[in-house]
Amino acid sequence: MKQFFSFILMLMALAVQATVHTVSNSPTTLAQFNNIQTAVNAAANGDTIYIHGSPNAYFAFTQTNKQLVFIGPGWTPDKNLPFTVSIPGFTITGAGCANSEYQGLVFTSTISINSSKPDNLRFIRNHFSSLSMQITQGGITYSGYLFEGNLFDNSSVDASSSSTYQNFLFQNNSFFENGTARDGNLSGFNNCINVLFDHNLWYGPGSGTRNVTNASVNRFMTFSNNIFVRRSFNTGRVLNSTFNNNITFNSGINNPWANDGNVNGVGNVENQDPQMANQTAVNAGTASSISDFSIAAGPANNSGSDGKDMGFLFDAVGSLNWANSRNSRFPRIFSMNVITPTVPAGGNVTINVDARISN
């Protein structure tokens, strides 16, 4: 199996004319490197670093002035031996890191994006667990960030009130908050240009007072097609922002579009049950990240600005399908069975490989 998987990686590297570096800290998995930092140091601009799932946590690392793609198996991979890649944070330093991508990884401590800011970063299908992503260098402009299909579990994205954030898209993410690690999932987005939160689910337990943002001021954002269950936009925290086709339910403030100079666009639904398949668990703040969040009826059904359901996207074609978000977009071997384990010398071994992709 090790040799077969390495062969697949080799073919992919040849196909895209870039080097793929493999990393594993498990003695049972074949790879070129046993820690991420060594692979980063060896990589050149445009390279891909594939990190094998492991029962062991990896060490933190620093990426400095290199455009790289990091790929793991996903935050709850649908495969045999569903090990994840758990990383206690990392640091992105230098404008040369622009256009990098981070996919299918689990982060458990601070992510710092600092000094000579990189633009056009993509965070796709990751799990951010009880941490702060700090995009906080002051007095500069950050541009072109994509957050898609991620699980923000008691985690926040923190900005600097003196910087400008433009062309940020948060789409098809789960923002869960139970108050154990963070007060809100956002902070410091004081100067925004085209910062859009689209088709996300925000929920948590309690009486509806779990904040969307912390006590900082956040302004000039756009919220469209989101579901908010027991999450609150407390007064003075989200200002001068636009709301279209969102639905709230059992939230501390069920009509944020009516407060703090916000704009009530079209299609917003106040304090109604969105009727997700697993709504009971969502209401209690106990839903699993892989629960069924689809909508079959009710006020959120086909009520988005795009004619789709509010909340998560479940597109049949393309990457915007929450059901696929648990896996990275990299092909994965689901299972492999040796059909003829015993053969004569010079004979052929038959192997049945079940490989899958979640694009």
PALUM-412986 format. One record per residue (C-alpha): residue in three letters; x, z, y. Coordinates in steps of 0.1 Angstrom, whole numbers, plus 5000, padded with zeros to 4 digits. Layout:
N
AlaXZY...
This chain:
359
Met500050005000Lys502950085024Gln504549745018Phe501249565022Phe500349735055Ser503849665069Phe503449305059Ile500149285078Leu501849425109Met504749175106Leu502248885105Met500549025136Ala503849055155Leu504748705147Ala501248575157Val501348735192Gln505048675198Ala505649045206Thr507249325187Val505149585169His506849915164Thr505350155138Val505350535140Ser504550795114Asn505451165112Ser504051185076Pro506551155048Thr503950965027Thr503550675052Leu506150405058Ala507150345095Gln510050255116Phe510050575137Asn508950925130Asn508151015166Ile506450835195Gln509150885221Thr511850715200Ala509550415196Val508850405233Asn512550415241Ala513150125217Ala510249915230Ala510449635256Asn507749525281Gly504749375263Asp505449545230Thr502849725208Ile503350075193Tyr501150135163Ile500850505154His499650595119Gly497050865114Ser498651185101Pro497651535091Asn500451645114Ala500251645152Tyr502751425171Phe504951535200Ala504151455236Phe505951165251Thr506850995284Gln506350625292Thr508550505321Asn508250165338Lys507249975306Gln504149785299Leu503149885264Val500149895241Phe499550205220Ile497150185191Gly495950455167Pro493350445140Gly490550595161Trp489150935169Thr486950955137Pro488150645117Asp485650505092Lys488050475063Asn489550665033Leu491950935044Pro490550935079Phe493651095096Thr493851065134Val496751055158Ser496751385177Ile499051395207Pro499451705230Gly499451495262Phe501851245277Thr503251125311Ile502950775326Thr505650725353Gly506350415374Ala504650105385Gly506249915356Cys503650075333Ala500949865349Asn498649675324Ser499349925296Glu496650005271Tyr495850325250Gln493550285221Gly492250485192Leu494150805200Val493351175202Phe494851365232Thr494751745233Ser496651835264Thr497451715299Ile497851345307Ser499751295339Ile499950965358Asn502351015386Ser505050865408Ser505050495418Lys501550465405Pro500750205378Asp497649985382Asn495349825356Leu495550085329Arg493050065300Phe491850365279Ile489750245251Arg488150445222Asn490150765226His489251125223Phe490151355252Ser489951705240Ser489952005264Leu492351845288Ser492851715323Met493851355330Gln495651385363Ile495651075385Thr496651295414Gln499551165434Gly498351185470Gly498250925498Ile498250605476Thr495750365461Tyr495050345424Ser493450025412Gly491949855381Tyr491450135356Leu489150095326Phe487650375305Glu485650235276Gly484150395244Asn485950725249Leu484851075240Phe485451325268Asp485151655251Asn485451935276Ser487851715295Ser488151595331Val489551305350Asp491151455382Ala491851255413Ser493551335446Ser491251375477Ser493951205498Ser494250895476Thr491950585472Tyr490550475439Gln489250125436Asn487949905408Phe487550185383Leu485050125354Phe483750405332Gln481550235305Asn480050345272Asn481750695272Ser480451025260Phe480951315285Phe480351645268Glu480751975285Asn480052325273Gly481952515299Thr484752645276Ala487552445292Arg486452265323Asp483952285351Gly482751925351Asn484251595339Leu485351465373Ser487151595404Gly488651475436Phe487251125438Asn486851155476Asn487650795486Cys486150545462Ile485850165464Asn483850005435Val484050305412Leu481350255386Phe479950475359Asp477850255337His475950315303Asn477450665297Leu475950975280Trp476451305298Tyr475251615279Gly475951975270Pro474252305260Gly472752565282Ser470152575310Gly471152245326Thr473852385349Arg476852215332Asn478352035362Val479051665362Thr481851725387Asn483852035396Ala483652205431Ser485451915448Val483851645469Asn483351315452Arg482051025473Phe481050655473Met480650615436Thr477950415417Phe476050545387Ser474050295367Asn472250315333Asn473450665325Ile471650945306Phe472051295318Val470851575296Arg471351935308Arg473951815332Ser473751895370Phe474951735402Asn475252055422Thr474752025459Gly477751905479Arg479651765449Val478551405447Leu477851245481Asn477050905496Ser476850755461Thr474350505447Phe472150555417Asn470350275397Asn468450295364Asn469650645354Ile467550905336Thr467851285338Phe466351545314Asn466351925317Ser469151905343Gly469752165370Ile469151895396Asn467051615381Asn467051385412Pro470651375425Trp469851045441Ala467651235466Asn470351465479Asp473651465498Gly473151125514Asn472950955481Val471150625477Asn468050605454Gly468450245443Val465950125417Gly464750235383Asn465850595383Val463750825360Glu463551195368Asn463351465341Gln461951265312Asp463051275276Pro465150965269Gln464150985232Met467450915215Ala467250915177Asn469151255176Gln467551385207Thr466851735193Ala470651795187Val471451645221Asn469051875238Ala470752175221Gly474152045230Thr475152035194Ala475151665186Ser478151535167Ser480051255184Ile479051025156Ser475351115157Asp472750845162Phe472350805200Ser470350485198Ile466950455216Ala463950295200Ala461150395224Gly460450595255Pro461450575292Ala465050475285Asn464150185262Asn465049845277Ser465050015311Gly468649945322Ser469549725351Asp470649465326Gly467449495305Lys469249695278Asp468650065270Met469950335293Gly472850535278Phe475150385252Leu475450015246Phe475049895210Asp475749525215Ala475749325183Val478549105195Gly481749225213Ser483349555217Leu480549735236Asn478949915207Trp479150285206Ala478850285168Asn482250115167Ser483950345192Arg485150595165Asn487550325153Ser490250145172Arg489849765175Phe492849725152Pro491949605117Arg492049885092Ile492449915054Phe489350105043Ser490450125007Met492949964983Asn492649964945Val495149834919Ile493049634894Thr495849574869Pro498149884870Thr500049784839Val501549434835Pro504349274815Ala507649184831Gly507148884853Gly503348934853Asn501048954883Val499549264898Thr495949224911Ile495149444941Asn491649464957Val491949544994Asp488949635016Ala489949575052Arg487549615081Ile487449555118Ser485249715146Asn485449485175
